[in-house]
């Protein structure tokens, strides 16, 4: 299992809508995430910065490739285009785990 921490930037003024979308997350999106190998997924928001934590089986690359083939993933990403600043999100480095305490 691989643990990942990542940052997402959302557009100013979309904070409430971002939260609402996750309060009402589509059950088929959650199912696809599980099926693809994602678990223990959490998002934390401070203003327009979102910090995410996820565990991936067997790793982020494999889980991401599986998720990219899910139709619901394409629909979700399309629905979030006016909320998530994908250009700024892509430019933010993904953090690598240094230490974990069980």
Buried (B, 14 or more C-beta within 10 A) or exposed (E): EBBBEBBBBBBEEBBEBBBEBEEEEEEBBEEBBEEBBBEEBEBEBEEBEBBBBBBBBEEBEBBBEBBEEBEBBEEBEEEBEEBBBEEBBEEEEEEEEEEEEE
